[in-house]
Amino acid sequence: MYKNYKAIIFDMDGTLIDSMWVWPKLDEDFFKNEQLPMPETLQKDIEGYSMKETAEYFIKNFSLSYTVSELMDLWNDMASYQYANEVPYKKGAFEFLKKVKDLGIKTGIATSNSRELVELVDQNLHFSSYIDTIVTAKEVPCGKPAPDIYLTVANHLNVDPKDCLVFEDIPNGLLAAIRAGMDTCAVSDEFSRDMDFEKRQMATHFIDSYEELLA
């Protein structure tokens, strides 16, 4: 399924690492601290947003007095312990990364998360040893579902988009990759389990676990 591609690009949260559980709790704590009600649709409303886009959304929709930078710094601080100590790989993901590199396939990460949290979790999981380039949504004009981040990773890898396979866990991420002209593999994740049918319809491939690819 993946061996004929010249590059494999991973989303990070919920795709390569099991971290999506961090954010609903962080949002809950944030709204509690701000003494604001948290919308039930919040996670769906900000799906695929970069941290900068999420901060802009919060400031606009909840009339917050923070600047974008202040809000991003606050969220980085709130999530830093979990990313440094408690976030693991998705099951089979590390072994799959090693297998891909052994095959000589180029690799990249395209994440909506911040560079600070990427570096924190990498200190624990050491995935950068197996990744050729990492691009965050803050470093491109528009976050997912725009194709910018995936096109930028492909450009860094010097690989044509049609020769790339993208692993993603949410529909907006899959849409970004599809708009970039790339094949996709949807990854099931507990956080987005209710979207699995939609993801199966969108993606070129679908896996419940990377262990399916290790045989």
C-alpha atoms as one frame of an Amber mdcrd trajectory, in Angstrom:
protein
   0.000   0.000   0.000   2.796   2.459   0.809   6.011   1.027  -0.628   5.680
   2.585  -4.094   5.501   6.169  -2.827   8.551   8.437  -2.834   7.467  10.249
   0.339   5.218   9.595   3.305   3.904  12.595   5.229   2.332  12.359   8.661
   0.021  14.641  10.515   1.255  14.554  14.119  -1.539  14.771  16.720  -3.898
  11.803  16.603  -2.005  10.339  13.650   1.595   9.712  14.664   1.197  10.360
  18.384  -1.693   9.711  20.779  -2.233  13.282  21.964  -5.755  14.375  21.076
  -6.918  13.667  24.634  -4.833  16.622  25.840  -6.847  19.326  24.075 -10.457
  18.868  25.242  -9.204  18.923  28.848  -7.052  21.977  28.134 -10.021  23.769
  26.543 -12.233  22.839  29.486  -9.682  24.236  31.943  -9.219  27.371  29.850
 -12.936  28.179  29.693 -13.297  27.456  33.396 -10.431  29.826  34.217 -11.981
  32.498  31.990 -15.413  31.880  33.573 -16.956  31.291  30.154 -19.281  28.501
  28.951 -17.570  26.117  26.519 -19.549  25.489  23.301 -20.422  21.836  22.735
 -19.337  22.113  19.095 -15.949  23.685  19.848 -13.733  20.755  18.798 -15.569
  20.387  15.484 -15.547  24.151  14.905 -11.745  24.385  15.176 -10.901  21.058
  13.503  -7.679  21.364  11.517  -6.956  24.936  12.633  -3.401  25.938  13.385
  -2.750  27.178  16.897  -2.596  30.741  15.525  -5.922  30.332  13.714  -7.460
  28.824  16.850  -6.235  31.764  18.937  -7.713  34.214  16.421 -11.000  32.278
  16.510 -11.117  32.347  20.318 -10.346  36.068  20.551 -12.992  36.945  17.956
 -15.762  34.619  19.149 -15.297  34.861  22.911 -14.273  38.545  23.194 -10.982
  37.748  24.911  -8.491  40.458  25.867  -5.432  38.338  24.997  -3.254  38.956
  21.979  -2.756  36.000  19.640   0.809  35.537  20.888  -0.255  35.643  24.538
  -2.933  33.029  23.976  -0.581  30.718  22.071   2.041  31.038  24.805  -0.580
  30.223  27.438  -1.722  27.091  25.597   1.864  25.958  25.052   2.477  26.316
  28.790  -0.734  24.458  29.657   0.093  21.512  27.359   3.851  21.358  27.888
   3.944  18.804  30.715   1.763  16.297  28.877   3.701  16.661  25.629   7.031
  16.286  27.393   6.049  13.334  29.580   2.705  11.675  28.877   2.042  11.617
  25.122   2.962   8.258  23.504   3.232   7.057  19.920   0.126   5.625  18.305
   0.301   1.833  18.447   2.819   0.548  15.894   3.706   4.049  14.661   7.351
   4.049  15.752   7.962   0.626  14.213   6.307   1.795  10.998   8.488   4.920
  10.913  11.604   2.780  11.179  10.357   0.446   8.457   9.673   3.357   6.106
  13.160   4.781   6.638  14.723   1.355   6.098  13.001   1.310   2.695  14.587
   4.661   1.813  11.263   6.505   1.555  11.407  10.214   2.402   9.359  11.334
   5.405   7.792  14.540   6.677   5.462  15.861   9.350   2.758  18.457   8.620
   1.247  19.587  11.905  -1.256  22.184  13.054   0.528  22.230  16.405   3.217
  24.659  17.540   6.932  24.204  16.950   7.432  24.407  20.733   5.211  21.391
  21.447   6.654  19.451  18.499  10.117  19.869  19.991   8.910  18.943  23.486
   7.298  15.677  22.426  10.270  14.860  20.193  12.590  15.034  23.217  10.591
  12.125  24.628   9.753  10.137  21.471  12.770  10.955  19.239  10.858  10.802
  15.964  12.986  13.507  14.317  15.702  10.893  13.769  13.336   9.279  11.257
  11.761  12.425   9.781  13.369  14.449   6.984  11.374  17.657   7.456   8.801
  19.073   9.875   6.502  21.966   8.957   4.006  23.605  11.320   0.870  25.439
  10.215   2.257  28.674  11.661   4.923  28.548   8.936   2.497  28.523   5.972
  -0.128  31.054   4.803  -3.215  28.944   5.615  -3.792  25.935   7.850  -5.747
  22.792   7.014  -8.018  22.199   5.091  -5.992  24.459   2.762  -3.275  22.430
   0.993  -0.433  24.828   1.870   1.242  22.764   4.570   1.325  19.553   2.542
   2.605  21.312  -0.555   5.336  22.923   1.556   6.439  19.567   2.985   6.527
  18.039  -0.514   8.608  20.990  -1.717  11.059  20.547   1.178  11.368  16.861
   0.276  11.690  17.663  -3.448   8.936  15.156  -4.245   5.975  15.655  -6.583
   2.680  15.735  -4.643   1.314  12.801  -6.668   4.169  10.670  -5.315   3.276
  11.410  -1.667   1.095   9.408   0.716  -0.386  11.311   3.654  -1.458   9.775
   6.972  -4.209  11.819   8.685  -6.768  11.331  11.453  -9.387  14.022  10.755
 -11.466  14.957   7.687 -10.076  18.502   7.359  -6.553  17.101   7.300  -7.508
  14.561   4.651  -9.120  17.347   2.631  -5.913  19.399   2.812  -3.900  16.471
   1.447  -6.458  15.723  -1.274  -6.408  19.376  -2.337  -2.615  19.094  -2.544
  -3.026  16.236  -5.040  -1.790  13.521  -2.687  -3.060  10.039  -1.863  -4.225
   9.572   1.700  -4.440   6.984   4.443  -6.934   7.755   7.193  -5.901   6.634
  10.674  -8.537   5.712  13.232  -8.249   7.566  16.528 -10.370   7.404  19.661
 -10.931  11.163  19.587 -12.428  11.081  16.058 -13.976   7.601  16.049 -17.377
   9.049  15.144 -15.809  10.384  11.925 -14.473   7.008  10.730 -17.213   6.512
   8.125 -16.549   9.962   6.651 -12.804   9.301   6.676 -13.243   5.956   4.890
 -15.262   7.716   2.190 -12.603  10.401   1.683  -9.323   8.518   1.957  -7.460
   6.310  -0.506  -6.754   3.866   2.340  -7.860   3.390   5.959  -6.153   1.715
   8.926  -7.230   1.052  12.487  -3.586   0.662  13.548  -0.101   0.905  12.052
   0.361  -2.713  13.096  -1.597  -3.602   9.952   1.359  -2.280   7.917   4.165
  -4.071   9.744   3.734  -7.570   8.295
